[in-house]
Amino acid sequence: MNWLWVIFTVTAAAGQTARNAMQRELTPKLGAAGATHVRFLFGFPFALIFLATVFAVTGDALPTPTHDFWLFLLLGALTQICGTALMLLTMTMRSFVVTTAYLKTEPLQVAAFGLVLLGDALKLPTVAAILIATSGVMLISYAPGGFRGGVKPALLGLAAAAFFALSSVGYRGAVTSLPGSDFVMAATFALALGLFIQTIVLSAYLAIREASILFAIFKLWRPSMFAGFMGAAASEFWFLAFALATAASVRTLGLVDVLFAQLATHFVFKQKTSAREIAGITLVIMGCVLLVWTH
């Protein structure tokens, strides 16, 4: 059980990398808002399938949501939407490097929010692991002149990271506030309701502001379905990990997605890895190893 959260987190990070790649392919056709909505709209049916499967296999009753559960779930679902919107806004300012670097401050902010909202205190070695891994990711993301993007995109990037951090803490709070439920059932139940909320909110927004995108999404249902499945599967493993470890630990170990991206860049696209990137990768690995060791 102590190692399951590690397996869940690494699996989630790999699934997230695949989902992001699929969303990038859909963005030119659907726009940023449409490609983002795909993960919720087409992910929700798969979340229901996951929930039905857990119910059938375990025989556990569906949890009874508490007041705290709804508060944490709404916090997680809505701040994830806000974080995505700010991230996309920052990227439209042609500051991709700045966005990437400052988004990776999320584990540091998760640690702070987790302590305040959930009482998730961290040991000193865990804090050191978070700092080391985050430094490695920012080193990988940095490029000569990369951080001279101006104050505004930096602030937007930090704000996006803050919303994503609140989302992680909110989801962990939701999963752990379901009394008497097995962690698998609790995580799957929370995921299904979270995706339902996000689907309703973004569908309503697009129907009012950009109805044509909704029609375009359904026309591209085949690639959207696969992207939705990968998104739901990745989220399922994130939620399972949140049920077993602090949000800060999970999101820090989740930085291995940067390593997956670097491996794809090197072996698939045949691009050379610079000394700076190798140093950053080394720091990420050191931070992740230290994090797992402390648990």
C-alpha positions as CSV (number, residue, x, y, z in Angstrom):
1,M,0.0,0.0,0.0
2,N,2.9,2.4,0.8
3,W,4.2,2.1,-2.8
4,L,0.8,2.2,-4.6
5,W,0.7,6.0,-4.7
6,V,4.1,6.0,-6.5
7,I,2.7,3.6,-9.2
8,F,-0.5,5.6,-9.5
9,T,1.3,8.9,-9.8
10,V,3.8,7.8,-12.5
11,T,1.0,6.1,-14.5
12,A,-1.1,9.3,-14.2
13,A,1.9,11.4,-15.4
14,A,2.4,9.2,-18.4
15,G,-1.3,9.3,-19.3
16,Q,-1.3,13.1,-18.9
17,T,1.6,13.4,-21.3
18,A,-0.4,11.3,-23.9
19,R,-3.6,13.4,-23.3
20,N,-1.7,16.7,-23.8
21,A,-0.3,15.4,-27.1
22,M,-3.8,14.6,-28.3
23,Q,-5.2,17.9,-27.2
24,R,-2.4,19.7,-29.0
25,E,-3.5,18.0,-32.2
26,L,-7.1,19.1,-31.7
27,T,-6.3,22.7,-30.8
28,P,-5.9,23.9,-34.4
29,K,-9.3,22.6,-35.3
30,L,-11.2,23.4,-32.1
31,G,-9.3,26.3,-30.6
32,A,-8.0,26.3,-27.0
33,A,-11.4,26.3,-25.4
34,G,-12.7,23.4,-27.5
35,A,-9.6,21.3,-27.0
36,T,-9.8,21.8,-23.3
37,H,-13.5,20.9,-23.1
38,V,-12.8,17.6,-24.8
39,R,-11.1,16.2,-21.7
40,F,-14.2,16.9,-19.7
41,L,-17.0,16.3,-22.1
42,F,-15.6,13.0,-23.5
43,G,-13.9,12.0,-20.2
44,F,-17.1,12.1,-18.1
45,P,-18.7,8.9,-19.8
46,F,-15.5,7.0,-19.1
47,A,-15.5,8.1,-15.5
48,L,-19.0,6.7,-15.2
49,I,-17.8,3.4,-16.7
50,F,-14.9,3.4,-14.2
51,L,-17.4,4.0,-11.4
52,A,-19.7,1.2,-12.6
53,T,-16.8,-1.2,-12.8
54,V,-15.6,-0.5,-9.3
55,F,-19.2,-0.9,-8.0
56,A,-19.6,-4.2,-9.8
57,V,-16.2,-5.6,-8.8
58,T,-16.1,-4.5,-5.2
59,G,-19.8,-4.5,-4.3
60,D,-19.2,-1.4,-2.2
61,A,-22.1,1.0,-1.9
62,L,-21.8,4.4,-3.4
63,P,-20.4,7.0,-0.9
64,T,-22.7,9.5,0.8
65,P,-21.3,13.0,0.0
66,T,-20.7,15.2,2.9
67,H,-20.8,19.0,3.1
68,D,-17.0,19.1,3.2
69,F,-16.9,16.8,0.1
70,W,-19.0,19.2,-2.0
71,L,-16.9,22.2,-0.9
72,F,-13.6,20.5,-1.7
73,L,-14.9,19.0,-5.0
74,L,-16.2,22.4,-6.2
75,L,-12.9,24.0,-5.2
76,G,-11.0,21.3,-7.2
77,A,-13.2,21.4,-10.3
78,L,-13.6,25.2,-10.7
79,T,-10.0,26.1,-9.9
80,Q,-8.8,23.5,-12.5
81,I,-10.9,25.3,-15.1
82,C,-9.5,28.7,-14.0
83,G,-6.0,27.4,-14.0
84,T,-6.4,26.1,-17.5
85,A,-7.8,29.4,-18.7
86,L,-4.9,31.4,-17.3
87,M,-2.4,28.9,-18.7
88,L,-3.8,29.3,-22.2
89,L,-4.0,33.1,-21.8
90,T,-0.3,33.2,-20.8
91,M,0.6,31.0,-23.8
92,T,-1.2,33.4,-26.2
93,M,1.2,36.1,-25.1
94,R,4.0,34.1,-26.8
95,S,5.7,33.3,-23.4
96,F,5.6,29.5,-23.5
97,V,8.9,29.2,-21.7
98,V,7.7,31.5,-18.9
99,T,4.4,29.7,-18.7
100,T,6.1,26.3,-18.4
101,A,8.6,27.4,-15.8
102,Y,6.2,29.2,-13.5
103,L,3.5,26.5,-13.8
104,K,6.1,24.1,-12.3
105,T,6.0,26.1,-9.1
106,E,2.7,24.2,-8.4
107,P,4.2,21.6,-6.0
108,L,5.5,24.5,-3.8
109,Q,2.1,26.1,-3.7
110,V,0.4,22.8,-3.2
111,A,2.5,22.2,-0.1
112,A,1.4,25.6,1.3
113,F,-2.3,25.2,0.5
114,G,-2.3,21.6,1.7
115,L,-0.9,22.7,5.1
116,V,-3.5,25.5,5.4
117,L,-6.6,23.7,4.1
118,L,-5.9,20.1,4.9
119,G,-3.3,20.2,7.7
120,D,-0.9,18.1,5.5
121,A,2.3,18.8,7.3
122,L,5.5,17.9,5.5
123,K,8.8,16.6,6.9
124,L,12.0,18.4,6.1
125,P,13.3,15.8,3.6
126,T,10.0,16.0,1.7
127,V,10.3,19.8,1.5
128,A,13.9,19.4,0.2
129,A,12.7,16.9,-2.4
130,I,10.1,19.4,-3.6
131,L,12.6,22.2,-3.9
132,I,15.2,20.0,-5.7
133,A,12.7,18.6,-8.2
134,T,11.1,22.0,-8.9
135,S,14.5,23.5,-9.5
136,G,15.3,20.8,-12.0
137,V,12.1,21.4,-13.9
138,M,12.7,25.2,-14.1
139,L,16.3,24.6,-15.2
140,I,15.0,22.4,-18.1
141,S,12.4,25.0,-19.0
142,Y,14.8,27.9,-19.0
143,A,16.3,29.1,-22.2
144,P,18.7,32.0,-22.8
145,G,16.5,35.1,-22.5
146,G,13.5,32.8,-21.7
147,F,12.6,34.6,-18.4
148,R,12.6,38.0,-19.9
149,G,9.0,37.7,-20.9
150,G,7.8,40.6,-18.7
151,V,6.1,40.8,-15.4
152,K,2.5,40.2,-16.6
153,P,3.1,36.7,-18.1
154,A,5.1,35.7,-15.1
155,L,2.3,36.8,-12.7
156,L,-0.3,35.0,-14.9
157,G,1.9,31.8,-14.9
158,L,2.2,32.0,-11.1
159,A,-1.6,32.5,-10.8
160,A,-2.3,29.6,-13.0
161,A,0.0,27.4,-10.9
162,A,-1.8,28.6,-7.8
163,F,-5.2,27.6,-9.3
164,F,-3.8,24.2,-10.2
165,A,-2.4,23.8,-6.7
166,L,-5.8,24.6,-5.2
167,S,-7.3,22.1,-7.5
168,S,-5.0,19.3,-6.4
169,V,-5.7,20.2,-2.7
170,G,-9.4,20.4,-3.4
171,Y,-9.5,17.0,-5.0
172,R,-7.5,15.4,-2.2
173,G,-9.8,17.0,0.3
174,A,-12.8,15.6,-1.5
175,V,-11.5,12.1,-1.8
176,T,-10.5,11.9,1.9
177,S,-13.7,13.4,3.2
178,L,-15.9,10.4,2.2
179,P,-16.2,8.4,5.4
180,G,-16.3,4.7,5.4
181,S,-15.4,4.3,1.7
182,D,-12.6,2.2,0.2
183,F,-10.0,4.6,-1.3
184,V,-10.7,3.2,-4.8
185,M,-14.4,3.8,-4.6
186,A,-13.9,7.2,-3.0
187,A,-11.4,8.3,-5.7
188,T,-13.6,7.1,-8.6
189,F,-16.8,8.6,-7.2
190,A,-15.1,12.0,-6.7
191,L,-13.7,11.9,-10.3
192,A,-17.1,11.2,-11.8
193,L,-18.8,14.0,-10.0
194,G,-15.9,16.4,-10.6
195,L,-16.0,15.7,-14.4
196,F,-19.8,16.1,-14.3
197,I,-19.5,19.6,-12.8
198,Q,-16.8,20.7,-15.2
199,T,-18.8,19.3,-18.2
200,I,-21.9,21.3,-17.2
201,V,-19.9,24.5,-16.5
202,L,-17.9,24.5,-19.7
203,S,-20.8,23.3,-21.9
204,A,-22.9,26.2,-20.6
205,Y,-20.1,28.6,-21.3
206,L,-19.5,27.5,-24.8
207,A,-23.2,27.3,-25.6
208,I,-23.5,31.0,-24.6
209,R,-20.2,32.3,-26.0
210,E,-19.1,29.9,-28.8
211,A,-21.8,27.5,-29.7
212,S,-20.1,26.6,-33.0
213,I,-17.3,25.0,-31.1
214,L,-19.6,22.5,-29.5
215,F,-20.8,21.4,-32.9
216,A,-17.2,21.2,-34.1
217,I,-16.3,19.0,-31.1
218,F,-19.0,16.5,-31.9
219,K,-17.9,16.4,-35.6
220,L,-14.5,15.3,-34.4
221,W,-15.9,12.7,-32.0
222,R,-13.4,9.9,-32.9
223,P,-10.2,11.7,-31.8
224,S,-12.0,13.5,-29.1
225,M,-13.2,10.2,-27.6
226,F,-9.7,8.9,-27.4
227,A,-8.4,12.1,-25.8
228,G,-11.3,12.0,-23.4
229,F,-10.5,8.4,-22.4
230,M,-6.8,9.2,-21.8
231,G,-7.8,12.3,-19.8
232,A,-10.2,10.3,-17.6
233,A,-7.7,7.5,-17.2
234,A,-5.0,9.9,-16.1
235,S,-7.3,11.7,-13.7
236,E,-8.4,8.3,-12.2
237,F,-4.8,7.6,-11.3
238,W,-4.3,11.1,-9.9
239,F,-7.3,10.7,-7.7
240,L,-6.1,7.3,-6.5
241,A,-2.8,8.8,-5.6
242,F,-4.4,11.7,-3.8
243,A,-6.3,9.2,-1.6
244,L,-3.0,7.7,-0.4
245,A,-0.5,10.5,-0.2
246,T,-0.4,14.3,0.3
247,A,-1.2,16.4,-2.7
248,A,2.3,18.0,-2.5
249,S,4.0,14.6,-2.7
250,V,1.8,13.5,-5.6
251,R,2.3,16.6,-7.6
252,T,6.0,16.7,-7.0
253,L,6.5,13.1,-8.2
254,G,4.2,14.0,-11.1
255,L,7.0,16.2,-12.4
256,V,8.3,13.0,-14.0
257,D,6.1,14.0,-17.0
258,V,8.9,16.4,-17.8
259,L,11.2,13.4,-18.1
260,F,8.7,11.6,-20.4
261,A,8.6,14.7,-22.6
262,Q,12.4,14.9,-22.7
263,L,12.7,11.2,-23.7
264,A,10.2,11.7,-26.5
265,T,12.1,14.7,-27.7
266,H,15.4,12.8,-27.7
267,F,14.3,9.4,-29.1
268,V,11.3,10.2,-31.2
269,F,12.1,13.7,-32.6
270,K,15.9,13.0,-32.5
271,Q,16.7,16.3,-30.9
272,K,19.9,16.6,-28.8
273,T,19.7,17.1,-25.1
274,S,21.8,20.0,-23.8
275,A,24.0,20.0,-20.8
276,R,21.5,22.3,-19.0
277,E,18.7,19.9,-19.7
278,I,20.8,17.0,-18.4
279,A,21.5,18.9,-15.2
280,G,17.8,19.6,-14.8
281,I,16.8,16.0,-15.4
282,T,19.4,14.9,-12.8
283,L,17.8,17.3,-10.3
284,V,14.3,16.0,-11.0
285,I,15.4,12.4,-10.6
286,M,17.2,13.3,-7.4
287,G,14.2,15.1,-6.0
288,C,11.8,12.2,-6.9
289,V,14.1,9.6,-5.5
290,L,14.4,11.5,-2.2
291,L,10.6,12.0,-2.1
292,V,9.9,8.3,-2.5
293,W,12.6,7.4,0.0
294,T,11.1,9.7,2.6
295,H,7.7,7.9,2.3
